[in-house]
Amino acid sequence: MFCNPPYGREIGKWVEKGYIESQKPGTLVVMLLPARTDTKWFHEYCKKGDIEFIKGRLKFGGCENSAPFPSMIVVFGDET
């Protein structure tokens, strides 16, 4: 499953849910997240997965500006 959750105050709940679901046999969860290494959800869940920090700032579609924060891919599940 791939998830690019809303980046607001509820993001920790999305990351927690992704991690919990990944504990089911044969389940792989891939999440595109802001690289917020100072948050509780990063330390409680992301560090249990495979983290790949993305070089530079993401820019989606035809947007003129890039994201104002760094991003990361976190993979949870049997493959990590």
C-alpha positions, 0 to 999 in steps of 0.5 A: 500500500502507498500512502501520501497522508495529509501533512497536518496535525493528524499525520502521526495517526496516519503513520501509526496506522500505516505501521500497525497495518504493516504488521499483518502478514504479507503487508508492505506499506510505503509512505511519503512523509515530511522528514520531521525527525523531531516528532514523536511519530518519527521516533515511535514508528518511522525508525522501525521502518526503512527510511530513505531521505529524498535529496532536495525538495519535492515539486509536484506537477506544474507547481512553480515552488517546491515544498518548504520542507525535506521529505522521506520515504518510509517502508514498513512491513515484511520486506524491511 
